[in-house]
């Protein structure tokens, strides 16, 4: 089971290595918000920072609450699978083909 956990973690790591989502998100955010007035840009930036901070705080808080002692390999694999599925669905829905989107800027 630990082999499955390592393979799952490696697969998600490869997704993170090859995915340009963060760069694409920030580039699209900058390009689209540059047309707004300064007040709207500040509000949009605050919303982006707060949402990403809340997500990281939630993930780190959950990791700290669960801890390594109370987590078995199947549970860890299930959690990684859920995170991977959410990742794949959100990339498909919200930013399907980032390099094509850049041409429309």
Backbone as ProteinMPNN parsed JSONL, in Angstrom:
{"seq_chain_A": "XXXXXXXXXXXXXXXXXXXXXXXXXXXXXXXXXXXXXXXXXXXXXXXXXXXXXXXXXXXXXXXXXXXXXXXXXXXXXXXXXXXXXXXXXXXXXXXXXXXXXXXXX", "coords_chain_A": {"N_chain_A": [[0.815, -1.188, 0.0], [2.026, 1.194, 0.65], [3.544, 1.621, -1.583], [1.634, 2.3, -3.501], [0.804, 4.704, -2.385], [3.151, 6.229, -2.645], [3.382, 6.255, -5.446], [1.045, 7.62, -6.132], [1.52, 10.098, -4.876], [3.796, 10.844, -6.318], [2.688, 11.04, -8.88], [0.883, 13.197, -8.534], [2.774, 15.107, -7.918], [4.131, 15.271, -10.353], [2.086, 16.361, -11.899], [1.925, 18.885, -10.689], [4.426, 19.836, -11.366], [4.365, 20.071, -14.158], [2.151, 21.628, -14.675], [0.968, 24.718, -15.756], [-0.645, 26.375, -14.312], [-0.605, 28.237, -12.122], [1.084, 30.276, -13.037], [-0.316, 30.941, -15.361], [-2.77, 31.713, -14.251], [-2.047, 33.993, -12.739], [-1.037, 35.617, -14.795], [-3.279, 35.919, -16.495], [-4.969, 37.145, -14.652], [-3.581, 39.567, -14.174], [-3.599, 40.673, -16.763], [-6.339, 40.933, -17.318], [-7.265, 42.498, -15.196], [-5.906, 44.834, -15.571], [-7.324, 46.538, -17.138], [-9.243, 47.576, -15.54], [-10.379, 50.044, -13.139], [-8.304, 51.565, -10.592], [-9.274, 51.071, -7.992], [-10.93, 48.806, -8.299], [-9.008, 46.998, -9.142], [-7.405, 46.757, -6.856], [-9.274, 45.649, -5.089], [-9.822, 43.218, -6.394], [-7.29, 42.05, -6.296], [-6.961, 41.805, -3.528], [-9.002, 39.974, -3.02], [-8.041, 37.739, -4.444], [-5.627, 37.209, -3.052], [-6.614, 36.746, -0.439], [-8.31, 34.518, -0.864], [-6.517, 32.54, -1.755], [-4.821, 32.438, 0.459], [-6.609, 31.583, 2.441], [-7.246, 29.046, 1.475], [-4.713, 27.751, 1.614], [-4.259, 27.974, 4.388], [-6.37, 26.424, 5.331], [-5.698, 23.896, 4.245], [-3.17, 23.441, 5.463], [-3.934, 23.567, 8.136], [-5.69, 21.373, 8.282], [-3.872, 19.329, 7.725], [-2.184, 19.55, 9.942], [-3.996, 18.973, 11.98], [-4.762, 16.348, 11.437], [-2.337, 14.906, 11.39], [0.56, 12.7, 11.272], [0.569, 10.342, 12.695], [-2.034, 9.37, 13.068], [-2.829, 8.599, 10.559], [-3.368, 6.337, 8.067], [-1.863, 4.444, 5.358], [-3.79, 3.796, 3.26], [-5.737, 5.775, 3.793], [-4.259, 8.101, 3.369], [-3.675, 7.784, 0.653], [-6.26, 7.918, -0.375], [-6.932, 10.556, 0.305], [-5.02, 11.961, -1.228], [-5.881, 11.169, -3.737], [-8.411, 12.389, -3.847], [-7.677, 15.093, -3.711], [-6.218, 15.215, -6.088], [-8.26, 14.654, -7.956], [-9.987, 16.844, -7.595], [-8.22, 18.83, -8.376], [-7.794, 18.166, -11.133], [-10.41, 18.444, -12.168], [-10.994, 21.167, -11.633], [-9.032, 22.43, -13.157], [-9.796, 21.724, -15.698], [-12.328, 22.884, -15.887], [-12.096, 25.651, -15.145], [-9.764, 26.723, -16.31], [-9.205, 25.745, -19.08], [-7.517, 25.619, -21.465], [-4.805, 27.188, -21.171], [-2.759, 28.374, -22.755], [-3.992, 29.044, -25.146], [-5.728, 30.97, -24.317], [-4.111, 33.16, -23.838], [-3.713, 34.314, -26.315], [-5.95, 35.788, -26.757], [-5.75, 38.016, -25.245]], "CA_chain_A": [[0.0, 0.0, 0.0], [2.893, 2.372, 0.652], [3.956, 1.839, -2.969], [0.541, 3.044, -4.123], [0.865, 6.056, -1.847], [4.275, 6.91, -3.281], [3.056, 6.466, -6.86], [0.041, 8.685, -6.166], [2.204, 11.351, -4.556], [4.657, 11.179, -7.458], [1.809, 11.487, -9.969], [0.439, 14.559, -8.237], [3.952, 15.964, -8.045], [4.357, 15.518, -11.779], [1.069, 17.325, -12.325], [2.32, 20.205, -10.205], [5.614, 20.263, -12.095], [4.059, 20.403, -15.539], [0.988, 22.49, -14.853], [1.27, 26.155, -15.754], [-1.855, 27.038, -13.828], [-0.333, 29.402, -11.292], [1.587, 31.325, -13.922], [-1.423, 31.35, -16.231], [-3.752, 32.428, -13.442], [-1.551, 35.331, -12.428], [-0.939, 36.385, -16.036], [-4.635, 36.292, -16.89], [-5.462, 38.104, -13.665], [-2.947, 40.859, -14.432], [-4.055, 41.205, -18.048], [-7.755, 41.317, -17.251], [-7.504, 43.562, -14.224], [-5.24, 46.068, -15.987], [-8.323, 47.392, -17.783], [-10.142, 48.092, -14.509], [-9.885, 51.194, -12.382], [-7.388, 51.164, -9.52], [-10.013, 50.536, -6.841], [-11.348, 47.444, -8.637], [-7.799, 46.151, -9.16], [-7.028, 46.468, -5.462], [-10.268, 44.723, -4.527], [-9.612, 41.904, -7.012], [-6.04, 41.511, -5.751], [-7.235, 41.387, -2.147], [-9.803, 38.748, -3.091], [-7.145, 36.662, -4.858], [-4.707, 36.899, -1.948], [-7.369, 36.16, 0.672], [-8.801, 33.177, -1.199], [-5.377, 31.61, -1.751], [-4.367, 32.297, 1.846], [-7.588, 30.754, 3.154], [-7.073, 27.669, 1.013], [-3.493, 27.206, 2.217], [-4.468, 27.838, 5.834], [-7.23, 25.256, 5.528], [-4.933, 22.675, 3.971], [-2.164, 23.245, 6.504], [-4.65, 23.269, 9.376], [-6.158, 19.984, 8.208], [-2.699, 18.458, 7.836], [-1.725, 19.575, 11.331], [-4.994, 18.315, 12.827], [-4.737, 14.903, 11.176], [-1.047, 14.39, 11.831], [1.041, 11.488, 10.614], [0.339, 9.152, 13.511], [-3.386, 8.857, 12.908], [-3.131, 8.482, 9.134], [-2.861, 5.108, 7.45], [-1.52, 4.583, 3.938], [-4.988, 3.916, 2.417], [-6.36, 7.078, 4.005], [-3.425, 9.091, 2.684], [-3.886, 7.605, -0.787], [-7.592, 8.441, -0.67], [-6.852, 12.012, 0.366], [-4.292, 12.418, -2.415], [-6.761, 10.959, -4.885], [-9.44, 13.436, -3.835], [-7.011, 16.339, -4.089], [-5.916, 15.12, -7.518], [-9.505, 14.755, -8.728], [-10.408, 18.25, -7.538], [-7.266, 19.558, -9.215], [-8.073, 17.915, -12.548], [-11.711, 19.017, -12.529], [-10.923, 22.626, -11.652], [-8.214, 22.86, -14.303], [-10.598, 21.505, -16.908], [-13.476, 23.787, -15.906], [-11.783, 27.069, -15.016], [-8.664, 27.156, -17.167], [-9.038, 24.544, -19.901], [-6.334, 25.668, -22.325], [-4.283, 28.516, -20.855], [-1.94, 29.0, -23.793], [-4.886, 29.629, -26.136], [-6.335, 32.155, -23.71], [-3.181, 34.274, -23.932], [-3.84, 34.953, -27.616], [-7.107, 36.677, -26.736], [-5.487, 39.166, -24.388]], "C_chain_A": [[0.862, 1.256, 0.0], [3.427, 2.658, -0.75], [2.894, 2.639, -3.711], [0.542, 4.496, -3.659], [1.989, 6.848, -2.504], [4.007, 7.194, -4.752], [2.032, 7.594, -7.004], [0.672, 10.04, -5.883], [3.107, 11.788, -5.706], [3.828, 11.671, -8.638], [1.303, 12.899, -9.753], [1.598, 15.546, -8.313], [4.278, 16.278, -9.489], [3.324, 16.484, -12.341], [1.459, 18.741, -11.908], [3.531, 20.729, -10.963], [5.256, 20.747, -13.489], [2.914, 21.4, -15.701], [1.387, 23.957, -14.776], [0.162, 26.99, -15.132], [-1.555, 28.291, -13.018], [0.167, 30.556, -12.137], [0.463, 31.842, -14.806], [-2.468, 32.142, -15.456], [-3.296, 33.846, -13.151], [-1.439, 36.201, -13.677], [-2.314, 36.834, -16.507], [-5.235, 37.312, -15.93], [-4.889, 39.489, -13.938], [-3.454, 41.487, -15.727], [-5.502, 41.685, -17.976], [-8.0, 42.457, -16.273], [-6.825, 44.864, -14.621], [-6.207, 47.032, -16.667], [-9.282, 48.02, -16.774], [-9.546, 49.336, -13.861], [-9.091, 50.68, -11.182], [-8.127, 50.541, -8.339], [-10.454, 49.097, -7.095], [-10.148, 46.502, -8.678], [-7.374, 45.784, -7.752], [-7.995, 45.476, -4.825], [-10.085, 43.317, -5.09], [-8.338, 41.252, -6.483], [-6.237, 41.032, -4.318], [-8.036, 40.094, -2.126], [-8.936, 37.559, -3.481], [-6.228, 36.236, -3.714], [-5.451, 36.225, -0.796], [-7.856, 34.748, 0.36], [-7.664, 32.163, -1.214], [-4.846, 31.391, -0.344], [-5.311, 31.41, 2.65], [-7.459, 29.291, 2.748], [-5.832, 27.039, 1.64], [-3.644, 27.019, 3.721], [-5.344, 26.635, 6.139], [-6.493, 23.95, 5.308], [-3.902, 22.398, 5.061], [-2.812, 22.927, 7.847], [-5.155, 21.84, 9.41], [-4.994, 19.015, 8.357], [-2.19, 18.408, 9.272], [-2.7, 18.85, 12.25], [-4.96, 16.802, 12.66], [-3.451, 14.293, 11.703], [-0.669, 13.105, 11.124], [0.716, 10.225, 11.397], [-1.039, 8.537, 13.275], [-3.782, 8.613, 11.467], [-2.52, 7.204, 8.572], [-2.571, 5.368, 5.976], [-2.761, 4.636, 3.045], [-5.706, 5.26, 2.579], [-5.576, 8.176, 3.286], [-3.604, 8.998, 1.177], [-5.252, 8.142, -1.201], [-7.589, 9.967, -0.673], [-6.127, 12.576, -0.849], [-5.129, 12.247, -3.674], [-7.846, 12.019, -4.979], [-8.842, 14.773, -4.251], [-6.698, 16.341, -5.581], [-7.154, 15.257, -8.383], [-10.029, 16.188, -8.74], [-9.514, 19.097, -8.428], [-7.598, 19.391, -10.695], [-9.393, 18.541, -12.993], [-11.629, 20.538, -12.606], [-10.072, 23.137, -12.802], [-9.004, 22.728, -15.596], [-11.72, 22.537, -17.016], [-13.043, 25.248, -15.985], [-10.674, 27.561, -15.927], [-8.323, 26.026, -18.123], [-7.786, 24.545, -20.76], [-5.692, 27.04, -22.146], [-3.498, 29.156, -21.992], [-2.796, 29.574, -24.913], [-5.529, 30.906, -25.605], [-5.417, 33.369, -23.842], [-3.311, 35.005, -25.266], [-5.003, 35.936, -27.653], [-6.893, 37.889, -25.843], [-5.334, 40.343, -25.282]], "O_chain_A": [[0.48, 2.272, -0.582], [3.731, 3.807, -1.074], [3.219, 3.555, -4.467], [0.309, 5.408, -4.452], [1.801, 8.006, -2.878], [4.367, 8.259, -5.253], [2.148, 8.428, -7.902], [0.39, 11.018, -6.576], [3.173, 12.974, -6.028], [4.221, 12.617, -9.321], [1.293, 13.709, -10.68], [1.417, 16.692, -8.726], [4.654, 17.402, -9.822], [3.653, 17.333, -13.169], [1.335, 19.681, -12.692], [3.652, 21.935, -11.181], [5.805, 21.748, -13.95], [2.739, 21.959, -16.784], [2.063, 24.379, -13.838], [0.052, 28.185, -15.405], [-2.205, 29.316, -13.221], [-0.28, 31.691, -11.97], [0.311, 33.051, -14.978], [-2.992, 33.137, -15.958], [-4.067, 34.793, -13.301], [-1.718, 37.399, -13.621], [-2.499, 37.994, -16.876], [-5.929, 38.237, -16.353], [-5.624, 40.477, -13.934], [-3.708, 42.69, -15.781], [-5.837, 42.737, -18.522], [-8.867, 43.298, -16.512], [-7.142, 45.91, -14.054], [-5.924, 48.227, -16.756], [-10.054, 48.91, -17.131], [-8.362, 49.633, -14.02], [-9.194, 49.512, -10.807], [-7.641, 49.576, -7.749], [-10.361, 48.257, -6.2], [-10.259, 45.338, -8.292], [-7.023, 44.635, -7.482], [-7.578, 44.568, -4.106], [-10.18, 42.335, -4.354], [-8.307, 40.044, -6.248], [-5.737, 39.973, -3.939], [-7.776, 39.214, -1.305], [-9.08, 36.478, -2.909], [-6.074, 35.045, -3.443], [-4.966, 35.239, -0.24], [-7.818, 33.875, 1.227], [-7.832, 31.042, -0.734], [-4.462, 30.275, 0.007], [-4.867, 30.583, 3.446], [-7.554, 28.4, 3.592], [-5.893, 25.917, 2.143], [-3.201, 26.009, 4.267], [-5.09, 25.905, 7.097], [-6.639, 23.006, 6.085], [-3.772, 21.267, 5.529], [-2.296, 22.109, 8.609], [-5.065, 21.167, 10.437], [-5.114, 17.996, 9.038], [-1.808, 17.345, 9.762], [-2.281, 18.184, 13.197], [-5.112, 16.061, 13.631], [-3.48, 13.272, 12.389], [-1.498, 12.493, 10.451], [0.601, 9.148, 10.812], [-1.185, 7.314, 13.283], [-4.966, 8.435, 11.179], [-1.303, 7.019, 8.601], [-2.984, 6.386, 5.421], [-2.794, 5.46, 2.132], [-6.22, 5.813, 1.607], [-6.161, 9.067, 2.672], [-3.678, 10.021, 0.497], [-5.384, 8.754, -2.262], [-8.176, 10.592, -1.556], [-6.572, 13.563, -1.436], [-5.088, 13.088, -4.572], [-8.162, 12.494, -6.07], [-9.432, 15.501, -5.05], [-6.889, 17.351, -6.258], [-7.112, 15.904, -9.429], [-10.464, 16.684, -9.779], [-9.99, 19.974, -9.148], [-7.674, 20.377, -11.428], [-9.474, 19.106, -14.084], [-12.145, 21.135, -13.551], [-10.374, 24.189, -13.366], [-8.871, 23.562, -16.492], [-12.028, 23.01, -18.11], [-13.567, 26.004, -16.803], [-10.661, 28.74, -16.281], [-7.265, 25.409, -17.996], [-7.058, 23.552, -20.778], [-6.005, 27.965, -22.896], [-3.568, 30.371, -22.173], [-2.364, 30.515, -25.579], [-5.836, 31.817, -26.374], [-5.902, 34.495, -23.948], [-3.043, 36.205, -25.335], [-5.031, 36.827, -28.502], [-7.797, 38.714, -25.709], [-5.103, 41.454, -24.805]]}, "name": "protein", "num_of_chains": 1, "seq": "XXXXXXXXXXXXXXXXXXXXXXXXXXXXXXXXXXXXXXXXXXXXXXXXXXXXXXXXXXXXXXXXXXXXXXXXXXXXXXXXXXXXXXXXXXXXXXXXXXXXXXXXX"}
